[in-house]
Amino acid sequence: MVDTREAKQVTSAASSLLFPEIDFGVASNATYTREDFEPVLSRIAFDNEFANAGAKAYQCARGEEVSLETDARNPLARALLYNLRDLDADGIDDQFDAVRKQMLTHAVRTRVFEQPVDVAIDIHDWLFYGEEKTPKVANTNPDQGTNLAYKFATICIVDPDVRFTLDWAVLEDGSTDELAAVVRQLVSTAREYVTLNQVYCDRELYRVRLVKVFDELDVNLVMRAPTNRGVQRRIEEHDADTFITEYEMRRSNPPTCRVDVRLVVVPHRTREDDHFCLVTTSELDPDAVEFAEALAEAYRRRWGIETSYRKVGEFLPKTTSPTFSVRLFYFLFAVALYNLWVLVNLLLTPHHQTEDDQSIPTAIFREFLGVVPYG
Protein backbone atom coordinates (compact mmCIF):
# COMPACT_ATOMS: atom_id res chain seq x y z
CA MET A 1 0.00 0.00 0.00
CA VAL A 2 1.32 3.41 -0.95
CA ASP A 3 1.12 6.17 1.64
CA THR A 4 -0.88 9.17 0.36
CA ARG A 5 1.51 11.72 1.83
CA GLU A 6 4.48 9.96 0.26
CA ALA A 7 2.73 9.81 -3.10
CA LYS A 8 2.04 13.55 -3.00
CA GLN A 9 5.63 14.32 -2.05
CA VAL A 10 7.11 12.09 -4.76
CA THR A 11 4.78 13.51 -7.43
CA SER A 12 5.54 17.10 -6.43
CA ALA A 13 9.30 16.44 -6.41
CA ALA A 14 9.17 14.64 -9.76
CA SER A 15 7.31 17.54 -11.35
CA SER A 16 10.45 19.64 -10.89
CA LEU A 17 11.98 17.53 -13.68
CA LEU A 18 9.35 18.84 -16.10
CA PHE A 19 7.97 22.31 -15.53
CA PRO A 20 11.17 24.33 -14.99
CA GLU A 21 12.41 23.18 -18.42
CA ILE A 22 9.32 24.39 -20.31
CA ASP A 23 9.73 27.69 -22.13
CA PHE A 24 6.69 29.41 -23.59
CA GLY A 25 8.69 32.31 -24.99
CA VAL A 26 6.70 34.80 -22.90
CA ALA A 27 7.67 38.45 -23.40
CA SER A 28 8.62 40.47 -20.33
CA ASN A 29 5.67 42.85 -20.84
CA ALA A 30 3.09 40.14 -21.55
CA THR A 31 -0.31 40.15 -19.85
CA TYR A 32 -0.04 36.46 -18.98
CA THR A 33 3.02 34.63 -17.66
CA ARG A 34 4.22 31.04 -17.60
CA GLU A 35 2.55 30.73 -14.17
CA ASP A 36 -0.75 31.26 -15.98
CA PHE A 37 0.06 28.95 -18.89
CA GLU A 38 1.36 25.92 -16.94
CA PRO A 39 -1.90 25.06 -15.14
CA VAL A 40 -3.98 25.62 -18.27
CA LEU A 41 -1.69 23.40 -20.32
CA SER A 42 -1.76 20.72 -17.64
CA ARG A 43 -5.52 20.91 -17.35
CA ILE A 44 -6.21 20.53 -21.08
CA ALA A 45 -3.70 17.67 -21.20
CA PHE A 46 -5.33 15.71 -18.38
CA ASP A 47 -8.86 16.45 -19.60
CA ASN A 48 -8.13 15.98 -23.35
CA GLU A 49 -9.70 19.39 -23.81
CA PHE A 50 -9.32 22.38 -26.13
CA ALA A 51 -7.39 25.39 -24.85
CA ASN A 52 -10.43 27.66 -25.00
CA ALA A 53 -12.65 25.46 -22.84
CA GLY A 54 -9.78 24.44 -20.55
CA ALA A 55 -8.76 28.01 -19.82
CA LYS A 56 -12.33 28.96 -18.98
CA ALA A 57 -12.69 25.98 -16.63
CA TYR A 58 -9.36 26.82 -14.98
CA GLN A 59 -10.33 30.44 -14.40
CA CYS A 60 -13.76 29.43 -13.09
CA ALA A 61 -12.08 27.08 -10.61
CA ARG A 62 -10.10 30.08 -9.37
CA GLY A 63 -13.27 32.12 -8.93
CA GLU A 64 -12.61 34.47 -11.86
CA GLU A 65 -15.34 35.93 -14.05
CA VAL A 66 -15.18 34.59 -17.61
CA SER A 67 -17.43 34.50 -20.66
CA LEU A 68 -18.81 30.98 -20.75
CA GLU A 69 -20.53 31.08 -24.15
CA THR A 70 -19.26 28.41 -26.53
CA ASP A 71 -18.27 30.94 -29.18
CA ALA A 72 -16.61 33.34 -26.72
CA ARG A 73 -12.84 33.40 -27.25
CA ASN A 74 -10.92 33.21 -23.99
CA PRO A 75 -8.02 35.69 -23.80
CA LEU A 76 -5.86 33.39 -21.67
CA ALA A 77 -6.28 30.54 -24.15
CA ARG A 78 -5.62 32.92 -27.03
CA ALA A 79 -2.41 34.10 -25.38
CA LEU A 80 -1.25 30.51 -24.77
CA LEU A 81 -1.80 29.52 -28.40
CA TYR A 82 -0.20 32.75 -29.63
CA ASN A 83 2.99 31.92 -27.72
CA LEU A 84 3.02 28.29 -28.83
CA ARG A 85 2.54 29.28 -32.48
CA ASP A 86 5.51 31.61 -32.19
CA LEU A 87 7.89 28.93 -30.89
CA ASP A 88 10.54 27.38 -33.14
CA ALA A 89 10.08 23.63 -33.72
CA ASP A 90 13.77 22.91 -33.07
CA GLY A 91 13.56 24.89 -29.84
CA ILE A 92 10.52 22.88 -28.73
CA ASP A 93 12.33 19.65 -29.49
CA ASP A 94 15.41 20.81 -27.57
CA GLN A 95 13.50 21.71 -24.42
CA PHE A 96 11.64 18.41 -24.33
CA ASP A 97 14.91 16.58 -25.07
CA ALA A 98 16.16 18.19 -21.87
CA VAL A 99 13.04 17.07 -20.00
CA ARG A 100 13.43 13.49 -21.23
CA LYS A 101 17.12 13.45 -20.34
CA GLN A 102 16.39 14.59 -16.79
CA MET A 103 13.70 11.97 -16.25
CA LEU A 104 15.63 9.07 -17.76
CA THR A 105 18.87 10.06 -16.03
CA HIS A 106 16.95 10.05 -12.74
CA ALA A 107 15.59 6.60 -13.60
CA VAL A 108 19.13 5.37 -14.31
CA ARG A 109 20.34 6.71 -10.95
CA THR A 110 17.58 4.82 -9.19
CA ARG A 111 18.77 1.61 -10.91
CA VAL A 112 15.59 1.16 -12.94
CA PHE A 113 17.44 0.02 -16.06
CA GLU A 114 19.71 -2.67 -14.64
CA GLN A 115 18.37 -5.39 -16.94
CA PRO A 116 18.18 -5.38 -20.77
CA VAL A 117 14.78 -4.24 -22.02
CA ASP A 118 12.54 -4.98 -24.98
CA VAL A 119 11.50 -1.95 -26.99
CA ALA A 120 9.11 -1.21 -29.82
CA ILE A 121 9.46 1.27 -32.64
CA ASP A 122 6.13 2.42 -33.97
CA ILE A 123 4.65 5.16 -36.15
CA HIS A 124 1.74 7.13 -34.78
CA ASP A 125 -0.73 9.27 -36.70
CA TRP A 126 -2.35 12.35 -35.19
CA LEU A 127 -5.19 12.69 -37.66
CA PHE A 128 -5.66 16.04 -39.37
CA TYR A 129 -8.77 17.39 -41.11
CA GLY A 130 -7.42 20.52 -42.78
CA GLU A 131 -5.69 21.28 -46.07
CA GLU A 132 -3.41 18.66 -47.60
CA LYS A 133 -0.66 21.23 -48.24
CA THR A 134 -0.42 22.18 -44.55
CA PRO A 135 3.27 22.11 -43.50
CA LYS A 136 4.39 18.84 -41.85
CA VAL A 137 1.13 17.06 -42.69
CA ALA A 138 1.61 13.71 -44.44
CA ASN A 139 -0.62 11.21 -46.19
CA THR A 140 -1.72 8.17 -44.27
CA ASN A 141 -4.16 5.29 -44.61
CA PRO A 142 -7.76 6.54 -44.60
CA ASP A 143 -9.15 6.57 -41.07
CA GLN A 144 -12.07 8.35 -39.41
CA GLY A 145 -12.81 10.45 -42.46
CA THR A 146 -9.32 11.64 -43.37
CA ASN A 147 -6.12 10.44 -45.04
CA LEU A 148 -3.95 13.18 -43.51
CA ALA A 149 -1.97 13.18 -40.28
CA TYR A 150 0.95 14.54 -38.35
CA LYS A 151 3.23 11.51 -38.03
CA PHE A 152 5.55 10.70 -35.14
CA ALA A 153 7.91 7.75 -34.71
CA THR A 154 8.67 6.65 -31.15
CA ILE A 155 10.79 4.05 -29.40
CA CYS A 156 9.20 2.79 -26.19
CA ILE A 157 10.09 0.19 -23.61
CA VAL A 158 7.43 -2.50 -23.78
CA ASP A 159 8.26 -4.27 -20.53
CA PRO A 160 5.28 -3.40 -18.29
CA ASP A 161 7.53 -2.43 -15.36
CA VAL A 162 9.38 0.40 -17.12
CA ARG A 163 7.32 1.52 -20.08
CA PHE A 164 9.11 4.80 -20.84
CA THR A 165 9.09 6.56 -24.20
CA LEU A 166 12.82 6.85 -24.85
CA ASP A 167 12.83 9.04 -27.96
CA TRP A 168 10.70 10.42 -30.78
CA ALA A 169 11.05 11.84 -34.25
CA VAL A 170 8.78 13.72 -36.64
CA LEU A 171 8.12 12.10 -40.01
CA GLU A 172 7.49 14.32 -42.99
CA ASP A 173 7.08 11.89 -45.89
CA GLY A 174 7.66 8.37 -44.52
CA SER A 175 10.23 7.61 -47.23
CA THR A 176 12.67 4.78 -46.66
CA ASP A 177 15.57 7.24 -46.47
CA GLU A 178 13.79 9.25 -43.80
CA LEU A 179 12.80 6.14 -41.85
CA ALA A 180 16.35 4.75 -42.00
CA ALA A 181 17.71 7.97 -40.48
CA VAL A 182 14.98 7.92 -37.83
CA VAL A 183 15.68 4.29 -36.89
CA ARG A 184 19.36 5.12 -36.39
CA GLN A 185 18.44 8.11 -34.23
CA LEU A 186 15.92 6.22 -32.08
CA VAL A 187 18.20 3.24 -31.46
CA SER A 188 21.17 5.48 -30.70
CA THR A 189 19.24 7.55 -28.17
CA ALA A 190 17.73 4.47 -26.50
CA ARG A 191 21.19 2.98 -26.04
CA GLU A 192 22.25 6.03 -24.04
CA TYR A 193 19.98 4.84 -21.24
CA VAL A 194 19.25 1.13 -21.64
CA THR A 195 20.69 -2.11 -22.94
CA LEU A 196 18.46 -3.36 -25.73
CA ASN A 197 17.26 -6.94 -25.71
CA GLN A 198 14.82 -7.17 -28.62
CA VAL A 199 13.36 -4.48 -30.87
CA TYR A 200 9.79 -5.12 -32.04
CA CYS A 201 8.35 -3.54 -35.20
CA ASP A 202 5.08 -3.91 -37.05
CA ARG A 203 4.66 -4.60 -40.77
CA GLU A 204 4.61 -0.87 -41.52
CA LEU A 205 8.41 -0.95 -41.30
CA TYR A 206 8.82 -4.15 -43.34
CA ARG A 207 11.26 -2.79 -45.91
CA VAL A 208 14.49 -4.48 -46.93
CA ARG A 209 16.64 -1.41 -46.41
CA LEU A 210 15.21 -0.80 -42.94
CA VAL A 211 15.84 -4.38 -41.87
CA LYS A 212 19.39 -3.99 -43.15
CA VAL A 213 19.77 -0.88 -40.98
CA PHE A 214 18.70 -2.87 -37.92
CA ASP A 215 21.19 -5.58 -38.89
CA GLU A 216 23.97 -3.00 -39.22
CA LEU A 217 23.06 -1.58 -35.82
CA ASP A 218 23.48 -5.08 -34.36
CA VAL A 219 20.07 -5.18 -32.69
CA ASN A 220 17.85 -8.22 -32.28
CA LEU A 221 14.98 -7.18 -34.50
CA VAL A 222 11.65 -9.03 -34.39
CA MET A 223 9.28 -7.81 -37.10
CA ARG A 224 5.89 -8.97 -38.30
CA ALA A 225 6.21 -10.21 -41.89
CA PRO A 226 3.51 -10.13 -44.58
CA THR A 227 2.72 -13.38 -46.35
CA ASN A 228 4.20 -12.23 -49.65
CA ARG A 229 5.24 -14.54 -52.48
CA GLY A 230 8.68 -15.27 -51.01
CA VAL A 231 7.28 -16.10 -47.59
CA GLN A 232 4.47 -18.15 -49.12
CA ARG A 233 6.99 -20.23 -51.08
CA ARG A 234 8.84 -21.05 -47.88
CA ILE A 235 5.59 -22.09 -46.21
CA GLU A 236 4.79 -24.37 -49.15
CA GLU A 237 8.28 -25.91 -48.97
CA HIS A 238 7.76 -27.03 -45.37
CA ASP A 239 5.48 -29.82 -44.27
CA ALA A 240 5.34 -28.56 -40.69
CA ASP A 241 3.15 -25.64 -39.68
CA THR A 242 5.80 -24.40 -37.26
CA PHE A 243 9.36 -23.84 -38.44
CA ILE A 244 12.41 -21.56 -38.49
CA THR A 245 14.40 -21.12 -41.67
CA GLU A 246 17.04 -18.91 -43.24
CA TYR A 247 15.49 -16.27 -45.47
CA GLU A 248 16.88 -13.59 -47.75
CA MET A 249 14.97 -10.36 -48.02
CA ARG A 250 15.77 -8.60 -51.26
CA ARG A 251 14.88 -5.48 -53.16
CA SER A 252 15.32 -5.87 -56.90
CA ASN A 253 14.55 -2.29 -57.95
CA PRO A 254 17.21 0.41 -57.51
CA PRO A 255 18.56 0.97 -54.99
CA THR A 256 18.94 -2.81 -54.72
CA CYS A 257 19.44 -4.32 -51.30
CA ARG A 258 19.71 -7.74 -49.65
CA VAL A 259 19.77 -8.88 -46.06
CA ASP A 260 19.79 -12.34 -44.48
CA VAL A 261 17.28 -12.95 -41.68
CA ARG A 262 15.53 -15.86 -40.02
CA LEU A 263 11.91 -16.48 -40.95
CA VAL A 264 9.75 -17.73 -38.08
CA VAL A 265 6.39 -19.28 -38.96
CA VAL A 266 3.68 -20.60 -36.63
CA PRO A 267 -0.02 -21.37 -37.17
CA HIS A 268 -2.33 -18.39 -36.90
CA ARG A 269 -4.29 -18.50 -33.68
CA THR A 270 -7.66 -17.44 -35.07
CA ARG A 271 -7.63 -18.16 -38.81
CA GLU A 272 -7.49 -21.76 -40.04
CA ASP A 273 -5.03 -22.57 -42.84
CA ASP A 274 -3.20 -19.32 -42.17
CA HIS A 275 0.15 -18.47 -40.61
CA PHE A 276 1.69 -15.90 -38.28
CA CYS A 277 5.06 -14.88 -39.69
CA LEU A 278 8.00 -13.00 -38.24
CA VAL A 279 11.47 -12.12 -39.45
CA THR A 280 14.32 -11.65 -37.01
CA THR A 281 17.98 -10.68 -37.21
CA SER A 282 18.69 -12.94 -34.20
CA GLU A 283 20.65 -16.12 -34.74
CA LEU A 284 18.15 -18.94 -34.31
CA ASP A 285 18.82 -22.64 -34.81
CA PRO A 286 16.39 -23.95 -37.47
CA ASP A 287 16.21 -27.23 -35.56
CA ALA A 288 15.12 -25.51 -32.32
CA VAL A 289 11.51 -25.09 -33.42
CA GLU A 290 10.36 -24.69 -29.82
CA PHE A 291 11.71 -21.13 -30.01
CA ALA A 292 9.36 -20.31 -32.88
CA GLU A 293 6.16 -20.39 -30.82
CA ALA A 294 7.91 -18.72 -27.88
CA LEU A 295 9.05 -15.82 -30.08
CA ALA A 296 5.63 -15.48 -31.69
CA GLU A 297 3.98 -15.45 -28.29
CA ALA A 298 6.42 -12.82 -27.04
CA TYR A 299 5.59 -10.65 -30.04
CA ARG A 300 1.84 -11.12 -29.56
CA ARG A 301 2.13 -10.37 -25.84
CA ARG A 302 4.12 -7.19 -26.40
CA TRP A 303 1.65 -5.82 -28.92
CA GLY A 304 -1.43 -7.09 -27.12
CA ILE A 305 -0.66 -5.07 -24.01
CA GLU A 306 -1.93 -1.49 -24.17
CA THR A 307 0.80 0.40 -25.99
CA SER A 308 2.57 3.43 -24.60
CA TYR A 309 1.18 5.59 -27.36
CA ARG A 310 -2.42 4.92 -26.39
CA LYS A 311 -1.49 5.82 -22.81
CA VAL A 312 0.23 8.99 -24.03
CA GLY A 313 -3.12 9.82 -25.63
CA GLU A 314 -4.58 10.20 -22.13
CA PHE A 315 -2.40 13.30 -21.75
CA LEU A 316 -2.90 14.80 -25.22
CA PRO A 317 -4.77 18.13 -25.47
CA LYS A 318 -7.25 18.63 -28.28
CA THR A 319 -6.63 21.16 -31.02
CA THR A 320 -7.69 22.00 -34.54
CA SER A 321 -4.65 24.20 -35.05
CA PRO A 322 -2.79 23.65 -38.33
CA THR A 323 0.34 25.23 -36.83
CA PHE A 324 3.00 22.56 -36.44
CA SER A 325 4.65 24.14 -33.38
CA VAL A 326 1.36 23.82 -31.47
CA ARG A 327 0.95 20.18 -32.48
CA LEU A 328 4.59 19.36 -31.66
CA PHE A 329 4.44 21.09 -28.27
CA TYR A 330 1.22 19.32 -27.31
CA PHE A 331 2.51 15.90 -28.40
CA LEU A 332 5.84 16.23 -26.59
CA PHE A 333 4.15 17.61 -23.47
CA ALA A 334 1.89 14.55 -23.47
CA VAL A 335 4.94 12.27 -23.78
CA ALA A 336 6.65 14.14 -20.93
CA LEU A 337 3.60 13.85 -18.66
CA TYR A 338 3.33 10.15 -19.48
CA ASN A 339 7.01 9.56 -18.68
CA LEU A 340 6.63 11.53 -15.45
CA TRP A 341 3.66 9.35 -14.46
CA VAL A 342 5.68 6.19 -15.18
CA LEU A 343 8.61 7.54 -13.14
CA VAL A 344 6.42 8.44 -10.16
CA ASN A 345 4.92 4.96 -10.08
CA LEU A 346 8.36 3.38 -10.29
CA LEU A 347 9.64 5.49 -7.43
CA LEU A 348 6.68 4.46 -5.30
CA THR A 349 6.69 0.75 -6.21
CA PRO A 350 10.05 -0.07 -7.81
CA HIS A 351 9.45 -3.82 -8.08
CA HIS A 352 6.77 -6.07 -9.61
CA GLN A 353 4.67 -3.26 -10.99
CA THR A 354 2.51 -3.58 -14.08
CA GLU A 355 0.74 -0.96 -16.13
CA ASP A 356 -2.60 -2.50 -15.19
CA ASP A 357 -1.76 -2.16 -11.49
CA GLN A 358 -0.25 1.29 -11.12
CA SER A 359 0.11 2.77 -7.64
CA ILE A 360 -1.13 6.14 -8.86
CA PRO A 361 -3.87 6.15 -11.52
CA THR A 362 -3.68 9.08 -13.91
CA ALA A 363 -6.66 10.80 -12.27
CA ILE A 364 -4.92 10.78 -8.87
CA PHE A 365 -1.61 11.74 -10.46
CA ARG A 366 -3.34 14.84 -11.84
CA GLU A 367 -4.50 15.85 -8.37
CA PHE A 368 -1.10 15.25 -6.77
CA LEU A 369 0.80 17.15 -9.45
CA GLY A 370 -0.24 20.38 -7.79
CA VAL A 371 -0.55 22.63 -10.85
CA VAL A 372 -4.15 22.00 -11.90
CA PRO A 373 -6.76 23.65 -9.62
CA TYR A 374 -10.15 22.02 -10.16
CA GLY A 375 -12.37 23.84 -7.69
N, C-alpha and C positions, 0 to 999 in steps of 0.2 A: 504494500500500500504506500502510495506517495503522499507525503505530508503537504497540505495545501500551502502552508507558509513557505516551505522549501521550493515548491513549484513556482510560486510567485517570484521568489528571489532569483531563481535560476533563469526564468523567462526574462525578467527585467535586466539581469546582467548580460544575458545573451543578446538582447536587443541592441546593446552598445556596439556589437559587431556589425550592425546594419545601418542604423539611422545616421550616425555621425559621418558616414562615407557618402551619403546621398547629397547631391548638389543640384538644386533647382535653377541655378543661375539667376537668383533673385537680385534685382538692382537695389542699391543702398537706399534709394528714395521710394521704394515700392510700397503700395498700400498694404499688401499682405506679405508675410515673411514665411520662411521655412517652417516656423512653429505653427503656422496656420495650415500649410500644405501637408505636413506629415500625417496628422490625424485624418484629414480628408482622404488622402491617398490610401491609408491603411483601411479606412472604413469601406471605401468602394472596392478594395481588394477582397476583404473578408466577406462582403455582401454581394460580390459579383454585380455591382451596380454602376450606373453611369455617374460621371463626375457631377453633373447638375443636380440629380436627385440626392446623391451622397452628401454633397456640400450642404444642401438644405437640411437634410436629416441631422447632420453634425451640428449645424448652427442651432437648430431647434433643441437638440439635446443640451446645448449650453444655455438655453433660455433666451436666445436672440430672436428678434423679429425678422422674418424672411417672407418673401412672396412665395406662396405654396402652389400657385397655379402651374399646371403642367407645362405651359408654354412660356413661363416666366424664366428668363435667363438669370442664373445666380452669379453675382459678381465674383465670389470666391472661386467657384468652379471655372469661370471664364479666365480668371487670373492664373489658376493652376495650369490649364491647358495652353494658355499663351506662353507661359514659361517652358513647358515641355516641348511645344512646337519649335521654340527658339534654340533648343539644345542641339549640339552636334552629335551625330550618331556615334562617331568614334569616342567622343567624350563620355557618352552614356555607357558604352561598352567598357571603357577604362574604369569608370567608377564601380560598376558592378563586378568587374574582374577583381578589383580590390576587396569588395565585399566577400566574394567567393573565397578569395585567398585567405582572408581572416578566418572565416568559418572553418574551412578545411584544415588550415594550419592548427587551429584550436582542436579540431577532432584528432589530428595526428598527435598532438601533445598529450591528449587524454587516452592515447593508445587504442583508438577505435579501429585503425587500419593495420593491425598486426598480421592478419591473415590475408592471403590473396583473395581477390573478389571477382565475381562475375559481373560483367557490365553489358549494357545493350546500347547500340547506336540506332537511333530512330529519327525519322523525319516527321515533323508535326505541322499541320496546316491550321492557320488561324484564318478561317474563311472570310472573304471580303466580297461586298456586294456593290462596289462602286465601279469606276471606269477601268477598263482593261489596261490602259496606258499609265495608270497610277504608278509612280516610282516604287520600286521594290516589290511590286505585286507580281506573282508568277501564276502560270496556269497549273491546274491540278485536276484530278479526276472529279467529275461532277458530283456534288454532294449538297444536299439541302438547298437546292435552287441556285447554285453558283459553281463555276469552274475556276474561280480565282481565289488566291490565298496569299497571305504572308507565310513564308516557309522558314522553319527553324530546324536545324539538326542538333541533337543533344546526345551526350553520352552519360548514362545513369548507372549507378550500381543497382543491380537487381536482387541482391541478397536482401531479404526482408529486414534484417537487423540494421543495415546501414545504407538505406536507399537515397543517397545523395545524388544530385545532378552535378557532375564534375566539370562540365564545360558545355558550351553552346556555340553555334555559328549560324549566321543568316545565309540563306540560299537565295540566289537571285534568278537562276535559270535551271538549276538541277542538272546541268551538263555533267558528263563523266569527269571532265577536267576539274570542274568546281568541286564535285564530290570527292575526288581523289585528294585534293588539297585540304578539304574539310576533315576527311578521315585522318590524315596525318596530324592535323592540328588537334583533333579531339583525343586521339590516342596519346600524343605527346603530353598534353596537359594532364590527362588522367594519370599518367605514369609519374608525374611530379608528386602525387599524393598516395597512390596505391600500387600494389603489385597486381597485375592483371592475371586472372586465371583463364577464363574464356570470354570471348566477345561475341554476343548474339546479334544477328541482323535478320531482318525480314526480307522477303523476296524483292522489295523495292530497290534494294542495293545489289541484286544479283546481276552483276556486270563483270565480265572477265577482268577488265583492267582494275576494278576495285578490289576484287579478290586477290589479284596480284599485289596490290598495295598492302593488303593485310599480310600476305605472305612475306613481303619485303620487310615489314615492320616486326616480323617474328612474333605474331600474336596467334593464339589458338582461336581461330574464327569458327563459329558454328552458324551457318546460314541456311534458311529455308530455300529449297531448290524447286523450281517449277518442273513439271513433268514434260519437258521438251522432247524433241526427237532423240537427242543423244541419251538422255536419262531413260526414256522409254525403251531404247534398244538394250540398255544394260539390264533393265527389268526383265525383258523378254529372254535375255541370255541366261538368266538364273532361274533354276527350278524353285528355289526357296523364296518365300515371301520376305524373309529377313536376311539381309546380307550387307557386308562392307566390301567395297571394291575400289581399286585405283581408278581415277577418272581424270581426263584432261579436259579442262574448259578451254575453249578456243574462240577467238574472234577472227573471222576470215577477211572482213572488210578492213581497209586502212582506217586507223592504225591497227595492224594485226597484233595479236597478243595471245599468249598461251600460259596456262598455269596448271600444275598438277595438284590435285586435291584428292580427298577420299570421299566417295559417295556412300551415304548411309541410307538404307531403305528399310522401312518396316511397314506392316499393314496399316492402313488408315483405320482409325478407331471407330468411325461412324459411317463410312461409305464402303460397302462391299466391293471387292474387285478393284480397289484403289489403293494407293500407296502414299505414305508420308515420307518425303525425301529431304535429306539435308546434305550439304557439302561442308567439309571441314578441312582446315589446313593442319590439323593435328595428325600425328603419326599414329594410325590405328592398324592393328594386325587384322587382316581380312579373315583370319581363322577365328578370331575372338568375337564371334557374332553376338555374344551376350552384352557387349558394349553398345551394340546398335540400339536396342530398345532402351537401355539406360540413358544414352545420349538424347534420343528422341523424347523420352519422358522429361529429362532435364529441360530441354527446349520448350516443351509444352508447358511445364510448370512455371518457367520464368515468364512466359508470355501470357499465361492464364491468370497470374496474379495481377491485381490492379496496377497498371503502370504508373511510373512517376509522373508522366505527363498529365494523366487524368487527374492526379492529385494536385499537381501544379494548377490545374484549371480551377480548383477550389479557391485560389487566391488571385484569379485574373479579373481585373476590372472590365466592365463593358465599355465599348466605344464604337462610334461610327466614323471616327476620324480617319481620313486618308493620309494623314501626315505620318511618315515612317517613324520619326523620333518619338511620337506619342506611343505608337504600337510597340516599339522596341523597349521604351522605358517601362511600360506596363508589363510586358512579358518578362523582362529581367527582374522587375520588382517581385512578380509572382514567384519566379524561381528562387529569389533570395528569401522570401517569406517561407516558402516550402522547405528550403535547406535549413533555415533557422528553426522551424518546427521539428524537423528530424533531429537536429543537434540537441535541442532542449529535451526531447524524449530520451535520447541516448545518455545525456548527462544525468537524467533522473533514474533511468533503468538501463544501465550499460550492458546487461547480459540478458539473453533469451527474450528479446523483445521482437514482436512482429508488427507489421503495419496494421493488422487487424486488431491488435491489442495494445494500442498506444496508451501511455500513461496520461497524456494530455490530448484529448480530442481537439480538433481545430477550433471549435466553438469556445472551449475553455481557454485555449491558447490565446485567442483574440482578447478575451477579458483580462488575462494576466499580462498581456503585452504592455498595457498601461498608456497607450497613445490613442485609444479610440473611445471617447466618451459616448455612452449610449443612452443615458438619461432614463 
